[in-house]
Amino acid sequence: MLVKRRHSRPIPPEAEIIERDGRKHARWVSARGKTRTMPLNRRGDRMVQESRCWYVRLRDPDTGKWLEWKGYTDKASSTAIRKLPAVPVA
């Protein structure tokens, strides 16, 4: 399975809260002058940012634990590496 990790960031003090596609977003102008928009979490007190890279997540059939490793920024390329990582034989 391919996933993108998410993490939260504080809302910049100069940001205004707007509604887009039925969800609340923070909109602000960055230090370089670019207008940025990022969705807020359910409580509305932090912004939610997705990683640029895809992560490959598979369940190990022997142990039942989830294994996850970093893929590429391109989803098609990350799909091609969906296999268990090689385990060195002792």
Biopython code that builds the backbone (N, CA, C, O; Angstrom):
import numpy as np
from Bio.PDB.StructureBuilder import StructureBuilder

atoms = [
    (1, "MET", "N", (0.851, -1.160, 0.000)),
    (1, "MET", "CA", (0.000, 0.000, 0.000)),
    (1, "MET", "C", (0.903, 1.230, 0.000)),
    (1, "MET", "O", (1.938, 1.245, 0.665)),
    (2, "LEU", "N", (0.519, 2.236, -0.728)),
    (2, "LEU", "CA", (1.256, 3.488, -0.775)),
    (2, "LEU", "C", (0.537, 4.533, 0.064)),
    (2, "LEU", "O", (-0.679, 4.695, -0.038)),
    (3, "VAL", "N", (1.295, 5.240, 0.893)),
    (3, "VAL", "CA", (0.716, 6.273, 1.754)),
    (3, "VAL", "C", (1.618, 7.497, 1.738)),
    (3, "VAL", "O", (2.796, 7.414, 1.391)),
    (4, "LYS", "N", (1.054, 8.616, 2.112)),
    (4, "LYS", "CA", (1.825, 9.824, 2.339)),
    (4, "LYS", "C", (1.706, 10.155, 3.819)),
    (4, "LYS", "O", (0.600, 10.224, 4.356)),
    (5, "ARG", "N", (2.821, 10.356, 4.469)),
    (5, "ARG", "CA", (2.797, 10.711, 5.885)),
    (5, "ARG", "C", (2.278, 12.130, 6.055)),
    (5, "ARG", "O", (2.459, 12.987, 5.190)),
    (6, "ARG", "N", (1.637, 12.354, 7.176)),
    (6, "ARG", "CA", (1.117, 13.678, 7.511)),
    (6, "ARG", "C", (1.659, 14.094, 8.864)),
    (6, "ARG", "O", (1.814, 13.267, 9.762)),
    (7, "HIS", "N", (1.944, 15.361, 9.005)),
    (7, "HIS", "CA", (2.326, 15.896, 10.302)),
    (7, "HIS", "C", (1.717, 17.284, 10.439)),
    (7, "HIS", "O", (1.328, 17.909, 9.452)),
    (8, "SER", "N", (1.643, 17.753, 11.671)),
    (8, "SER", "CA", (0.994, 19.037, 11.910)),
    (8, "SER", "C", (2.032, 20.125, 12.158)),
    (8, "SER", "O", (3.136, 19.866, 12.638)),
    (9, "ARG", "N", (1.646, 21.336, 11.819)),
    (9, "ARG", "CA", (2.477, 22.516, 12.013)),
    (9, "ARG", "C", (1.627, 23.587, 12.660)),
    (9, "ARG", "O", (0.411, 23.605, 12.467)),
    (10, "PRO", "N", (2.239, 24.488, 13.429)),
    (10, "PRO", "CA", (1.455, 25.588, 13.993)),
    (10, "PRO", "C", (0.991, 26.545, 12.901)),
    (10, "PRO", "O", (1.631, 26.670, 11.857)),
    (11, "ILE", "N", (-0.103, 27.203, 13.147)),
    (11, "ILE", "CA", (-0.644, 28.176, 12.198)),
    (11, "ILE", "C", (0.155, 29.473, 12.342)),
    (11, "ILE", "O", (0.324, 29.959, 13.461)),
    (12, "PRO", "N", (0.653, 30.049, 11.235)),
    (12, "PRO", "CA", (1.376, 31.322, 11.335)),
    (12, "PRO", "C", (0.466, 32.415, 11.899)),
    (12, "PRO", "O", (-0.730, 32.436, 11.609)),
    (13, "PRO", "N", (1.023, 33.315, 12.696)),
    (13, "PRO", "CA", (0.183, 34.365, 13.308)),
    (13, "PRO", "C", (-0.506, 35.268, 12.286)),
    (13, "PRO", "O", (-1.590, 35.786, 12.555)),
    (14, "GLU", "N", (0.109, 35.464, 11.117)),
    (14, "GLU", "CA", (-0.485, 36.360, 10.117)),
    (14, "GLU", "C", (-1.488, 35.667, 9.209)),
    (14, "GLU", "O", (-2.033, 36.303, 8.308)),
    (15, "ALA", "N", (-1.747, 34.383, 9.420)),
    (15, "ALA", "CA", (-2.651, 33.622, 8.547)),
    (15, "ALA", "C", (-4.108, 33.969, 8.820)),
    (15, "ALA", "O", (-4.508, 34.252, 9.949)),
    (16, "GLU", "N", (-4.885, 33.936, 7.740)),
    (16, "GLU", "CA", (-6.328, 34.084, 7.883)),
    (16, "GLU", "C", (-6.966, 32.715, 7.650)),
    (16, "GLU", "O", (-6.471, 31.924, 6.847)),
    (17, "ILE", "N", (-8.052, 32.441, 8.345)),
    (17, "ILE", "CA", (-8.751, 31.161, 8.229)),
    (17, "ILE", "C", (-9.848, 31.321, 7.182)),
    (17, "ILE", "O", (-10.702, 32.202, 7.284)),
    (18, "ILE", "N", (-9.807, 30.444, 6.166)),
    (18, "ILE", "CA", (-10.803, 30.478, 5.106)),
    (18, "ILE", "C", (-11.429, 29.086, 4.987)),
    (18, "ILE", "O", (-10.930, 28.115, 5.557)),
    (19, "GLU", "N", (-12.522, 29.009, 4.238)),
    (19, "GLU", "CA", (-13.158, 27.715, 3.995)),
    (19, "GLU", "C", (-13.066, 27.401, 2.512)),
    (19, "GLU", "O", (-13.408, 28.230, 1.669)),
    (20, "ARG", "N", (-12.599, 26.195, 2.202)),
    (20, "ARG", "CA", (-12.462, 25.752, 0.826)),
    (20, "ARG", "C", (-12.846, 24.280, 0.761)),
    (20, "ARG", "O", (-12.378, 23.477, 1.568)),
    (21, "ASP", "N", (-13.689, 23.928, -0.187)),
    (21, "ASP", "CA", (-14.153, 22.550, -0.374)),
    (21, "ASP", "C", (-14.760, 21.971, 0.907)),
    (21, "ASP", "O", (-14.619, 20.776, 1.167)),
    (22, "GLY", "N", (-15.422, 22.787, 1.697)),
    (22, "GLY", "CA", (-16.081, 22.328, 2.908)),
    (22, "GLY", "C", (-15.145, 22.117, 4.094)),
    (22, "GLY", "O", (-15.576, 21.613, 5.131)),
    (23, "ARG", "N", (-13.868, 22.494, 3.962)),
    (23, "ARG", "CA", (-12.891, 22.345, 5.047)),
    (23, "ARG", "C", (-12.243, 23.691, 5.333)),
    (23, "ARG", "O", (-12.165, 24.554, 4.458)),
    (24, "LYS", "N", (-11.785, 23.858, 6.552)),
    (24, "LYS", "CA", (-11.096, 25.084, 6.925)),
    (24, "LYS", "C", (-9.629, 24.990, 6.517)),
    (24, "LYS", "O", (-8.988, 23.947, 6.655)),
    (25, "HIS", "N", (-9.114, 26.119, 6.008)),
    (25, "HIS", "CA", (-7.723, 26.219, 5.583)),
    (25, "HIS", "C", (-7.124, 27.494, 6.157)),
    (25, "HIS", "O", (-7.839, 28.451, 6.453)),
    (26, "ALA", "N", (-5.807, 27.496, 6.310)),
    (26, "ALA", "CA", (-5.080, 28.708, 6.681)),
    (26, "ALA", "C", (-4.432, 29.253, 5.422)),
    (26, "ALA", "O", (-3.839, 28.503, 4.647)),
    (27, "ARG", "N", (-4.545, 30.564, 5.217)),
    (27, "ARG", "CA", (-3.925, 31.201, 4.050)),
    (27, "ARG", "C", (-3.057, 32.345, 4.547)),
    (27, "ARG", "O", (-3.495, 33.167, 5.351)),
    (28, "TRP", "N", (-1.810, 32.390, 4.056)),
    (28, "TRP", "CA", (-0.879, 33.427, 4.457)),
    (28, "TRP", "C", (0.103, 33.683, 3.319)),
    (28, "TRP", "O", (0.182, 32.911, 2.364)),
    (29, "VAL", "N", (0.843, 34.768, 3.435)),
    (29, "VAL", "CA", (1.874, 35.103, 2.459)),
    (29, "VAL", "C", (3.213, 34.735, 3.075)),
    (29, "VAL", "O", (3.546, 35.188, 4.170)),
    (30, "SER", "N", (3.988, 33.903, 2.359)),
    (30, "SER", "CA", (5.275, 33.445, 2.881)),
    (30, "SER", "C", (6.304, 34.575, 2.846)),
    (30, "SER", "O", (6.036, 35.657, 2.323)),
    (31, "ALA", "N", (7.473, 34.310, 3.406)),
    (31, "ALA", "CA", (8.538, 35.308, 3.437)),
    (31, "ALA", "C", (9.021, 35.659, 2.032)),
    (31, "ALA", "O", (9.543, 36.752, 1.811)),
    (32, "ARG", "N", (8.850, 34.743, 1.085)),
    (32, "ARG", "CA", (9.248, 34.997, -0.298)),
    (32, "ARG", "C", (8.134, 35.646, -1.114)),
    (32, "ARG", "O", (8.291, 35.852, -2.318)),
    (33, "GLY", "N", (7.018, 35.967, -0.476)),
    (33, "GLY", "CA", (5.933, 36.657, -1.160)),
    (33, "GLY", "C", (4.923, 35.754, -1.835)),
    (33, "GLY", "O", (4.061, 36.243, -2.566)),
    (34, "LYS", "N", (5.003, 34.443, -1.613)),
    (34, "LYS", "CA", (4.084, 33.502, -2.241)),
    (34, "LYS", "C", (2.902, 33.239, -1.308)),
    (34, "LYS", "O", (3.089, 33.040, -0.107)),
    (35, "THR", "N", (1.698, 33.240, -1.854)),
    (35, "THR", "CA", (0.519, 32.934, -1.062)),
    (35, "THR", "C", (0.445, 31.433, -0.855)),
    (35, "THR", "O", (0.435, 30.675, -1.825)),
    (36, "ARG", "N", (0.394, 30.994, 0.391)),
    (36, "ARG", "CA", (0.353, 29.576, 0.737)),
    (36, "ARG", "C", (-0.991, 29.262, 1.378)),
    (36, "ARG", "O", (-1.546, 30.094, 2.095)),
    (37, "THR", "N", (-1.513, 28.079, 1.126)),
    (37, "THR", "CA", (-2.764, 27.607, 1.719)),
    (37, "THR", "C", (-2.557, 26.181, 2.179)),
    (37, "THR", "O", (-2.021, 25.358, 1.437)),
    (38, "MET", "N", (-2.980, 25.879, 3.410)),
    (38, "MET", "CA", (-2.810, 24.547, 3.956)),
    (38, "MET", "C", (-4.042, 24.191, 4.805)),
    (38, "MET", "O", (-4.543, 25.041, 5.540)),
    (39, "PRO", "N", (-4.535, 22.945, 4.714)),
    (39, "PRO", "CA", (-5.722, 22.571, 5.487)),
    (39, "PRO", "C", (-5.435, 22.517, 6.989)),
    (39, "PRO", "O", (-4.299, 22.309, 7.414)),
    (40, "LEU", "N", (-6.484, 22.707, 7.774)),
    (40, "LEU", "CA", (-6.376, 22.627, 9.232)),
    (40, "LEU", "C", (-6.853, 21.261, 9.715)),
    (40, "LEU", "O", (-7.566, 20.551, 9.005)),
    (41, "ASN", "N", (-6.449, 20.905, 10.927)),
    (41, "ASN", "CA", (-6.922, 19.646, 11.511)),
    (41, "ASN", "C", (-8.376, 19.799, 11.944)),
    (41, "ASN", "O", (-8.962, 20.871, 11.789)),
    (42, "ARG", "N", (-8.958, 18.737, 12.484)),
    (42, "ARG", "CA", (-10.386, 18.767, 12.851)),
    (42, "ARG", "C", (-10.700, 19.799, 13.918)),
    (42, "ARG", "O", (-11.764, 20.418, 13.897)),
    (43, "ARG", "N", (-9.764, 19.988, 14.864)),
    (43, "ARG", "CA", (-9.990, 20.981, 15.915)),
    (43, "ARG", "C", (-9.784, 22.403, 15.413)),
    (43, "ARG", "O", (-10.289, 23.356, 16.007)),
    (44, "GLY", "N", (-9.042, 22.544, 14.318)),
    (44, "GLY", "CA", (-8.810, 23.853, 13.741)),
    (44, "GLY", "C", (-7.709, 24.640, 14.399)),
    (44, "GLY", "O", (-7.630, 25.854, 14.209)),
    (45, "ASP", "N", (-6.841, 23.983, 15.182)),
    (45, "ASP", "CA", (-5.783, 24.715, 15.874)),
    (45, "ASP", "C", (-4.393, 24.490, 15.282)),
    (45, "ASP", "O", (-3.440, 25.135, 15.719)),
    (46, "ARG", "N", (-4.246, 23.585, 14.289)),
    (46, "ARG", "CA", (-2.962, 23.331, 13.644)),
    (46, "ARG", "C", (-3.186, 23.013, 12.170)),
    (46, "ARG", "O", (-4.266, 22.579, 11.771)),
    (47, "MET", "N", (-2.144, 23.238, 11.369)),
    (47, "MET", "CA", (-2.208, 22.912, 9.949)),
    (47, "MET", "C", (-1.714, 21.481, 9.740)),
    (47, "MET", "O", (-0.875, 20.992, 10.497)),
    (48, "VAL", "N", (-2.233, 20.819, 8.717)),
    (48, "VAL", "CA", (-1.840, 19.454, 8.393)),
    (48, "VAL", "C", (-1.059, 19.497, 7.084)),
    (48, "VAL", "O", (-1.555, 19.984, 6.069)),
    (49, "GLN", "N", (0.179, 18.978, 7.120)),
    (49, "GLN", "CA", (1.031, 18.988, 5.938)),
    (49, "GLN", "C", (1.355, 17.556, 5.538)),
    (49, "GLN", "O", (1.731, 16.741, 6.380)),
    (50, "GLU", "N", (1.209, 17.249, 4.246)),
    (50, "GLU", "CA", (1.571, 15.940, 3.712)),
    (50, "GLU", "C", (3.013, 15.966, 3.252)),
    (50, "GLU", "O", (3.514, 16.993, 2.793)),
    (51, "SER", "N", (3.679, 14.823, 3.380)),
    (51, "SER", "CA", (5.045, 14.727, 2.885)),
    (51, "SER", "C", (5.046, 14.749, 1.364)),
    (51, "SER", "O", (4.036, 14.439, 0.733)),
    (52, "ARG", "N", (6.174, 15.114, 0.782)),
    (52, "ARG", "CA", (6.286, 15.115, -0.671)),
    (52, "ARG", "C", (6.459, 13.703, -1.200)),
    (52, "ARG", "O", (6.020, 13.394, -2.308)),
    (53, "CYS", "N", (7.093, 12.851, -0.421)),
    (53, "CYS", "CA", (7.404, 11.486, -0.862)),
    (53, "CYS", "C", (6.288, 10.517, -0.495)),
    (53, "CYS", "O", (5.560, 10.709, 0.480)),
    (54, "TRP", "N", (6.178, 9.480, -1.301)),
    (54, "TRP", "CA", (5.294, 8.372, -0.997)),
    (54, "TRP", "C", (6.055, 7.380, -0.121)),
    (54, "TRP", "O", (7.277, 7.272, -0.219)),
    (55, "TYR", "N", (5.340, 6.661, 0.726)),
    (55, "TYR", "CA", (5.924, 5.621, 1.568)),
    (55, "TYR", "C", (5.249, 4.303, 1.238)),
    (55, "TYR", "O", (4.028, 4.235, 1.094)),
    (56, "VAL", "N", (6.053, 3.259, 1.119)),
    (56, "VAL", "CA", (5.541, 1.919, 0.841)),
    (56, "VAL", "C", (5.324, 1.247, 2.187)),
    (56, "VAL", "O", (6.236, 1.185, 3.011)),
    (57, "ARG", "N", (4.122, 0.746, 2.407)),
    (57, "ARG", "CA", (3.775, 0.106, 3.679)),
    (57, "ARG", "C", (3.203, -1.275, 3.382)),
    (57, "ARG", "O", (2.205, -1.405, 2.674)),
    (58, "LEU", "N", (3.844, -2.303, 3.930)),
    (58, "LEU", "CA", (3.399, -3.680, 3.749)),
    (58, "LEU", "C", (3.473, -4.422, 5.076)),
    (58, "LEU", "O", (4.286, -4.090, 5.938)),
    (59, "ARG", "N", (2.624, -5.424, 5.233)),
    (59, "ARG", "CA", (2.644, -6.254, 6.436)),
    (59, "ARG", "C", (3.543, -7.457, 6.177)),
    (59, "ARG", "O", (3.396, -8.152, 5.172)),
    (60, "ASP", "N", (4.485, -7.694, 7.109)),
    (60, "ASP", "CA", (5.376, -8.839, 7.007)),
    (60, "ASP", "C", (4.569, -10.106, 7.267)),
    (60, "ASP", "O", (3.955, -10.225, 8.327)),
    (61, "PRO", "N", (4.548, -11.057, 6.331)),
    (61, "PRO", "CA", (3.722, -12.253, 6.515)),
    (61, "PRO", "C", (4.197, -13.150, 7.665)),
    (61, "PRO", "O", (3.397, -13.893, 8.234)),
    (62, "ASP", "N", (5.472, -13.088, 8.008)),
    (62, "ASP", "CA", (6.000, -13.940, 9.082)),
    (62, "ASP", "C", (5.669, -13.400, 10.471)),
    (62, "ASP", "O", (5.214, -14.144, 11.339)),
    (63, "THR", "N", (5.899, -12.107, 10.678)),
    (63, "THR", "CA", (5.708, -11.527, 12.012)),
    (63, "THR", "C", (4.383, -10.810, 12.176)),
    (63, "THR", "O", (3.916, -10.631, 13.301)),
    (64, "GLY", "N", (3.768, -10.396, 11.078)),
    (64, "GLY", "CA", (2.518, -9.646, 11.160)),
    (64, "GLY", "C", (2.728, -8.165, 11.432)),
    (64, "GLY", "O", (1.756, -7.421, 11.567)),
    (65, "LYS", "N", (3.989, -7.718, 11.515)),
    (65, "LYS", "CA", (4.276, -6.308, 11.776)),
    (65, "LYS", "C", (4.261, -5.531, 10.466)),
    (65, "LYS", "O", (4.535, -6.073, 9.395)),
    (66, "TRP", "N", (3.932, -4.239, 10.583)),
    (66, "TRP", "CA", (3.952, -3.367, 9.419)),
    (66, "TRP", "C", (5.377, -2.922, 9.139)),
    (66, "TRP", "O", (6.096, -2.508, 10.049)),
    (67, "LEU", "N", (5.780, -3.007, 7.889)),
    (67, "LEU", "CA", (7.070, -2.501, 7.440)),
    (67, "LEU", "C", (6.811, -1.294, 6.559)),
    (67, "LEU", "O", (5.882, -1.296, 5.751)),
    (68, "GLU", "N", (7.624, -0.270, 6.712)),
    (68, "GLU", "CA", (7.426, 0.943, 5.934)),
    (68, "GLU", "C", (8.775, 1.502, 5.528)),
    (68, "GLU", "O", (9.691, 1.582, 6.347)),
    (69, "TRP", "N", (8.901, 1.886, 4.276)),
    (69, "TRP", "CA", (10.115, 2.538, 3.822)),
    (69, "TRP", "C", (9.762, 3.604, 2.812)),
    (69, "TRP", "O", (8.706, 3.581, 2.180)),
    (70, "LYS", "N", (10.695, 4.548, 2.681)),
    (70, "LYS", "CA", (10.476, 5.711, 1.841)),
    (70, "LYS", "C", (10.556, 5.345, 0.369)),
    (70, "LYS", "O", (11.448, 4.613, -0.059)),
    (71, "GLY", "N", (9.605, 5.868, -0.396)),
    (71, "GLY", "CA", (9.592, 5.660, -1.836)),
    (71, "GLY", "C", (10.099, 6.908, -2.542)),
    (71, "GLY", "O", (11.085, 7.512, -2.122)),
    (72, "TYR", "N", (9.426, 7.285, -3.605)),
    (72, "TYR", "CA", (9.804, 8.440, -4.412)),
    (72, "TYR", "C", (8.695, 9.484, -4.369)),
    (72, "TYR", "O", (7.619, 9.244, -3.821)),
    (73, "THR", "N", (8.972, 10.643, -4.953)),
    (73, "THR", "CA", (7.936, 11.673, -5.026)),
    (73, "THR", "C", (6.904, 11.324, -6.082)),
    (73, "THR", "O", (5.781, 11.827, -6.040)),
    (74, "ASP", "N", (7.265, 10.474, -7.025)),
    (74, "ASP", "CA", (6.376, 10.036, -8.091)),
    (74, "ASP", "C", (5.652, 8.763, -7.658)),
    (74, "ASP", "O", (6.295, 7.790, -7.265)),
    (75, "LYS", "N", (4.341, 8.761, -7.724)),
    (75, "LYS", "CA", (3.562, 7.608, -7.273)),
    (75, "LYS", "C", (3.816, 6.373, -8.137)),
    (75, "LYS", "O", (3.907, 5.264, -7.611)),
    (76, "ALA", "N", (3.930, 6.548, -9.441)),
    (76, "ALA", "CA", (4.160, 5.405, -10.328)),
    (76, "ALA", "C", (5.494, 4.738, -10.029)),
    (76, "ALA", "O", (5.588, 3.511, -10.033)),
    (77, "SER", "N", (6.528, 5.534, -9.769)),
    (77, "SER", "CA", (7.832, 4.970, -9.437)),
    (77, "SER", "C", (7.791, 4.249, -8.101)),
    (77, "SER", "O", (8.421, 3.203, -7.942)),
    (78, "SER", "N", (7.061, 4.792, -7.144)),
    (78, "SER", "CA", (6.946, 4.161, -5.828)),
    (78, "SER", "C", (6.169, 2.858, -5.909)),
    (78, "SER", "O", (6.437, 1.932, -5.144)),
    (79, "THR", "N", (5.212, 2.772, -6.823)),
    (79, "THR", "CA", (4.455, 1.542, -7.009)),
    (79, "THR", "C", (5.371, 0.420, -7.498)),
    (79, "THR", "O", (5.166, -0.745, -7.157)),
    (80, "ALA", "N", (6.364, 0.766, -8.284)),
    (80, "ALA", "CA", (7.268, -0.237, -8.845)),
    (80, "ALA", "C", (8.156, -0.885, -7.782)),
    (80, "ALA", "O", (8.645, -1.995, -7.995)),
    (81, "ILE", "N", (8.374, -0.226, -6.651)),
    (81, "ILE", "CA", (9.249, -0.797, -5.621)),
    (81, "ILE", "C", (8.471, -1.475, -4.497)),
    (81, "ILE", "O", (9.035, -1.755, -3.439)),
    (82, "ARG", "N", (7.192, -1.739, -4.713)),
    (82, "ARG", "CA", (6.385, -2.372, -3.667)),
    (82, "ARG", "C", (6.756, -3.851, -3.526)),
    (82, "ARG", "O", (6.094, -4.735, -4.070)),
    (83, "LYS", "N", (7.806, -4.082, -2.798)),
    (83, "LYS", "CA", (8.231, -5.445, -2.501)),
    (83, "LYS", "C", (8.896, -5.421, -1.146)),
    (83, "LYS", "O", (9.313, -4.357, -0.687)),
    (84, "LEU", "N", (9.006, -6.547, -0.503)),
    (84, "LEU", "CA", (9.665, -6.586, 0.793)),
    (84, "LEU", "C", (11.141, -6.310, 0.635)),
    (84, "LEU", "O", (11.761, -6.779, -0.319)),
    (85, "PRO", "N", (11.724, -5.541, 1.572)),
    (85, "PRO", "CA", (13.154, -5.281, 1.479)),
    (85, "PRO", "C", (13.943, -6.564, 1.709)),
    (85, "PRO", "O", (13.514, -7.445, 2.453)),
    (86, "ALA", "N", (15.099, -6.657, 1.062)),
    (86, "ALA", "CA", (15.933, -7.853, 1.189)),
    (86, "ALA", "C", (16.456, -7.966, 2.620)),
    (86, "ALA", "O", (16.959, -6.995, 3.185)),
    (87, "VAL", "N", (16.336, -9.133, 3.187)),
    (87, "VAL", "CA", (16.822, -9.381, 4.549)),
    (87, "VAL", "C", (18.103, -10.187, 4.428)),
    (87, "VAL", "O", (18.095, -11.260, 3.824)),
    (88, "PRO", "N", (19.222, -9.691, 4.996)),
    (88, "PRO", "CA", (20.473, -10.427, 4.870)),
    (88, "PRO", "C", (20.392, -11.765, 5.596)),
    (88, "PRO", "O", (19.829, -11.855, 6.687)),
    (89, "VAL", "N", (20.954, -12.792, 4.988)),
    (89, "VAL", "CA", (20.959, -14.130, 5.557)),
    (89, "VAL", "C", (22.208, -14.286, 6.394)),
    (89, "VAL", "O", (23.312, -14.015, 5.922)),
    (90, "ALA", "N", (22.044, -14.727, 7.649)),
    (90, "ALA", "CA", (23.193, -14.854, 8.556)),
    (90, "ALA", "C", (23.937, -16.155, 8.337)),
    (90, "ALA", "O", (24.929, -16.421, 9.016)),
]
sb = StructureBuilder()
sb.init_structure("model")
sb.init_model(0)
sb.init_chain("A")
sb.init_seg("    ")
for serial, (resi, resn, name, xyz) in enumerate(atoms, 1):
    if name == "N":
        sb.init_residue(resn, " ", resi, " ")
    sb.init_atom(name, np.array(xyz, "f"), 0.0, 1.0, " ", f" {name:<3s}", serial, name[0])
structure = sb.get_structure()
